[in-house]
Amino acid sequence: MSKPLILVTNDDGITAPGIRKLIELMRKLGKVVVVAPEDPQSAMSHAITIKCPLVYKEIEITEDYKEYSLNGTPVDCVKFGLHRLLERKPDLIVSGINHGSNASINIIYSGTMGAALEGAMGEIPAIGFSILDYNHDADFSRSEEYILKIAKQVLEQGLDKGIALNVNFPKLVADNDYKGLKICRQSKAYWKEDFAERNDPRNGKPYFWLTGTFTVNENDESTDEWALENYYVSIVPVQFDFTAYQQIEKLKNWE
Amino acid sequence: MSKPLILVTNDDGITAPGIRKLIELMRKLGKVVVVAPEDPQSAMSHAITIKCPLVYKEIEITEDYKEYSLNGTPVDCVKFGLHRLLERKPDLIVSGINHGSNASINIIYSGTMGAALEGAMGEIPAIGFSILDYNHDADFSRSEEYILKIAKQVLEQGLDKGIALNVNFPKLVADNDYKGLKICRQSKAYWKEDFAERNDPRNGKPYFWLTGTFTVNENDESTDEWALENYYVSIVPVQFDFTAYQQIEKLKNWE
């Protein structure tokens, strides 16, 4: 059997330690093509580039491994990879390892998960990996076996059409091992926003940085936040139909 | 009773005809605060600005009407409006009128709907309005009564927590009236992507523009695409839980 073809991307940019680790792991499983943003694209969600053209660079091209950077968003990387750079539809798309949580409602802001969902929209099995550690030297040592296990499983079993996996790892503390995998649902939570104010030294005018406190509304064992809090690796199966089905009949009564 | 407070935003930018029309209509219903992007932010999805600071400008400030522009995305506009510019939580957030469809899977790329969903995440009733007409002089004459009717209804009845409405209008042809409102679900569809290639005149290197053909996979009367095709105004109630619930048990068998 020929080697599986795996497309790797992320949102922290092509030089981030998270994607370098993911590339290293995926090369154990198949033929890898990397198409990743040339600079950080965190919090770009499902954005695509329409105001300026896309330019790619070849970073490394060998028989079994190809690496390209693109001046676009993570979703651009998936689209451009699929339609311009890959020789065929890949068997798997992986995105990450993101430096920071994409659990709960963070998924909606996430470029990492935007890329994974774009894969699902193209009916390609896709997984986003994230670790709850913003540090450049985040410790991935205990994540590796899980990433390989999950990716292998998806390569062997596939995923139903239109489904991607949102995988989050707790921050590794003192080399303690994780308790295992847990299949979860997305937690209800919100960001209590704030904006830090500074002053422009040239004209004294205010400018603002978005800040905020993440607040979880529930403590249910079925949620990803519970799993992560309790040192499990969380897996949420995700999809891209936004319809609130339970509202349809209610709204029909309006008419 | 005091006038309702309405936050208006969009993704085409504060000068777009669509938002000017929406402002005009909302001023008939309440006290309006506009916080809109200073330049076009189409296809920005749920992106937020984290790499550069936000700066706003006061465009017009009166007792009953306030208008600000912001150098950010539609979601930034909602967050900044709610947490810095509005005196209290608004009774309604409206986004649009977008020049172009946000029906079906276009919702996931849409800055217009990103803003509406951000409202829903803050438990504020929110509506995104779009018309299937990219022209600068799109004809809104038949949309007006629907927009007023839907906004009034939401102001009076509210929406369940976490729900927003995705409202799309067919392109108006020869002043024909719409057939009515239709409550729908999001259609299954996809973009068959392509990338148009050009050459940089300075160095001969290729650059690319994303193009594509929108392809609808189903022709079911319950969908928004069917409604729009048949000259109805489509309303899809939407939510932001990405969990694929039907997959949870299936994945548990993996373990």
HADDOCK unambig.tbl for C-alpha pairs under 7 A between the chains (distance, minus, plus):
assign (segid A and resid 43 and name CA) (segid B and resid 47 and name CA) 5.48 0.50 0.50
assign (segid A and resid 43 and name CA) (segid B and resid 48 and name CA) 5.75 0.50 0.50
assign (segid A and resid 44 and name CA) (segid B and resid 47 and name CA) 4.33 0.50 0.50
assign (segid A and resid 44 and name CA) (segid B and resid 48 and name CA) 6.54 0.50 0.50
assign (segid A and resid 45 and name CA) (segid B and resid 45 and name CA) 6.21 0.50 0.50
assign (segid A and resid 45 and name CA) (segid B and resid 46 and name CA) 5.36 0.50 0.50
assign (segid A and resid 45 and name CA) (segid B and resid 47 and name CA) 4.95 0.50 0.50
assign (segid A and resid 46 and name CA) (segid B and resid 45 and name CA) 5.35 0.50 0.50
assign (segid A and resid 46 and name CA) (segid B and resid 46 and name CA) 6.76 0.50 0.50
assign (segid A and resid 46 and name CA) (segid B and resid 108 and name CA) 6.46 0.50 0.50
assign (segid A and resid 46 and name CA) (segid B and resid 109 and name CA) 5.61 0.50 0.50
assign (segid A and resid 47 and name CA) (segid B and resid 43 and name CA) 5.48 0.50 0.50
assign (segid A and resid 47 and name CA) (segid B and resid 44 and name CA) 4.31 0.50 0.50
assign (segid A and resid 47 and name CA) (segid B and resid 45 and name CA) 4.95 0.50 0.50
assign (segid A and resid 47 and name CA) (segid B and resid 47 and name CA) 6.54 0.50 0.50
assign (segid A and resid 47 and name CA) (segid B and resid 109 and name CA) 5.80 0.50 0.50
assign (segid A and resid 48 and name CA) (segid B and resid 43 and name CA) 5.75 0.50 0.50
assign (segid A and resid 48 and name CA) (segid B and resid 44 and name CA) 6.55 0.50 0.50
assign (segid A and resid 50 and name CA) (segid B and resid 210 and name CA) 6.92 0.50 0.50
assign (segid A and resid 53 and name CA) (segid B and resid 207 and name CA) 6.02 0.50 0.50
assign (segid A and resid 53 and name CA) (segid B and resid 208 and name CA) 5.24 0.50 0.50
assign (segid A and resid 53 and name CA) (segid B and resid 209 and name CA) 5.11 0.50 0.50
assign (segid A and resid 54 and name CA) (segid B and resid 207 and name CA) 5.58 0.50 0.50
assign (segid A and resid 54 and name CA) (segid B and resid 208 and name CA) 4.90 0.50 0.50
assign (segid A and resid 54 and name CA) (segid B and resid 209 and name CA) 6.30 0.50 0.50
assign (segid A and resid 55 and name CA) (segid B and resid 207 and name CA) 4.96 0.50 0.50
assign (segid A and resid 55 and name CA) (segid B and resid 208 and name CA) 6.46 0.50 0.50
assign (segid A and resid 83 and name CA) (segid B and resid 193 and name CA) 7.00 0.50 0.50
assign (segid A and resid 83 and name CA) (segid B and resid 194 and name CA) 6.55 0.50 0.50
assign (segid A and resid 108 and name CA) (segid B and resid 46 and name CA) 6.45 0.50 0.50
assign (segid A and resid 109 and name CA) (segid B and resid 46 and name CA) 5.61 0.50 0.50
assign (segid A and resid 109 and name CA) (segid B and resid 47 and name CA) 5.80 0.50 0.50
assign (segid A and resid 183 and name CA) (segid B and resid 248 and name CA) 6.44 0.50 0.50
assign (segid A and resid 183 and name CA) (segid B and resid 251 and name CA) 6.88 0.50 0.50
assign (segid A and resid 183 and name CA) (segid B and resid 252 and name CA) 6.28 0.50 0.50
assign (segid A and resid 185 and name CA) (segid B and resid 243 and name CA) 5.63 0.50 0.50
assign (segid A and resid 186 and name CA) (segid B and resid 241 and name CA) 6.65 0.50 0.50
assign (segid A and resid 186 and name CA) (segid B and resid 243 and name CA) 5.80 0.50 0.50
assign (segid A and resid 193 and name CA) (segid B and resid 83 and name CA) 6.96 0.50 0.50
assign (segid A and resid 194 and name CA) (segid B and resid 83 and name CA) 6.57 0.50 0.50
assign (segid A and resid 207 and name CA) (segid B and resid 53 and name CA) 6.03 0.50 0.50
assign (segid A and resid 207 and name CA) (segid B and resid 54 and name CA) 5.59 0.50 0.50
assign (segid A and resid 207 and name CA) (segid B and resid 55 and name CA) 4.97 0.50 0.50
assign (segid A and resid 208 and name CA) (segid B and resid 53 and name CA) 5.26 0.50 0.50
assign (segid A and resid 208 and name CA) (segid B and resid 54 and name CA) 4.90 0.50 0.50
assign (segid A and resid 208 and name CA) (segid B and resid 55 and name CA) 6.47 0.50 0.50
assign (segid A and resid 209 and name CA) (segid B and resid 53 and name CA) 5.11 0.50 0.50
assign (segid A and resid 209 and name CA) (segid B and resid 54 and name CA) 6.30 0.50 0.50
assign (segid A and resid 210 and name CA) (segid B and resid 50 and name CA) 6.91 0.50 0.50
assign (segid A and resid 236 and name CA) (segid B and resid 243 and name CA) 6.45 0.50 0.50
assign (segid A and resid 237 and name CA) (segid B and resid 243 and name CA) 5.81 0.50 0.50
assign (segid A and resid 237 and name CA) (segid B and resid 244 and name CA) 5.32 0.50 0.50
assign (segid A and resid 237 and name CA) (segid B and resid 247 and name CA) 6.41 0.50 0.50
assign (segid A and resid 237 and name CA) (segid B and resid 248 and name CA) 6.79 0.50 0.50
assign (segid A and resid 238 and name CA) (segid B and resid 242 and name CA) 5.08 0.50 0.50
assign (segid A and resid 238 and name CA) (segid B and resid 243 and name CA) 4.55 0.50 0.50
assign (segid A and resid 238 and name CA) (segid B and resid 244 and name CA) 4.78 0.50 0.50
assign (segid A and resid 239 and name CA) (segid B and resid 242 and name CA) 5.49 0.50 0.50
assign (segid A and resid 239 and name CA) (segid B and resid 243 and name CA) 6.41 0.50 0.50
assign (segid A and resid 239 and name CA) (segid B and resid 244 and name CA) 5.53 0.50 0.50
assign (segid A and resid 240 and name CA) (segid B and resid 242 and name CA) 6.43 0.50 0.50
assign (segid A and resid 241 and name CA) (segid B and resid 186 and name CA) 6.66 0.50 0.50
assign (segid A and resid 242 and name CA) (segid B and resid 238 and name CA) 5.07 0.50 0.50
assign (segid A and resid 242 and name CA) (segid B and resid 239 and name CA) 5.48 0.50 0.50
assign (segid A and resid 242 and name CA) (segid B and resid 240 and name CA) 6.43 0.50 0.50
assign (segid A and resid 243 and name CA) (segid B and resid 185 and name CA) 5.63 0.50 0.50
assign (segid A and resid 243 and name CA) (segid B and resid 186 and name CA) 5.79 0.50 0.50
assign (segid A and resid 243 and name CA) (segid B and resid 236 and name CA) 6.43 0.50 0.50
assign (segid A and resid 243 and name CA) (segid B and resid 237 and name CA) 5.82 0.50 0.50
assign (segid A and resid 243 and name CA) (segid B and resid 238 and name CA) 4.54 0.50 0.50
assign (segid A and resid 243 and name CA) (segid B and resid 239 and name CA) 6.40 0.50 0.50
assign (segid A and resid 244 and name CA) (segid B and resid 237 and name CA) 5.33 0.50 0.50
assign (segid A and resid 244 and name CA) (segid B and resid 238 and name CA) 4.79 0.50 0.50
assign (segid A and resid 244 and name CA) (segid B and resid 239 and name CA) 5.52 0.50 0.50
assign (segid A and resid 247 and name CA) (segid B and resid 237 and name CA) 6.40 0.50 0.50
assign (segid A and resid 248 and name CA) (segid B and resid 183 and name CA) 6.45 0.50 0.50
assign (segid A and resid 248 and name CA) (segid B and resid 237 and name CA) 6.79 0.50 0.50
assign (segid A and resid 251 and name CA) (segid B and resid 183 and name CA) 6.89 0.50 0.50
assign (segid A and resid 252 and name CA) (segid B and resid 183 and name CA) 6.28 0.50 0.50
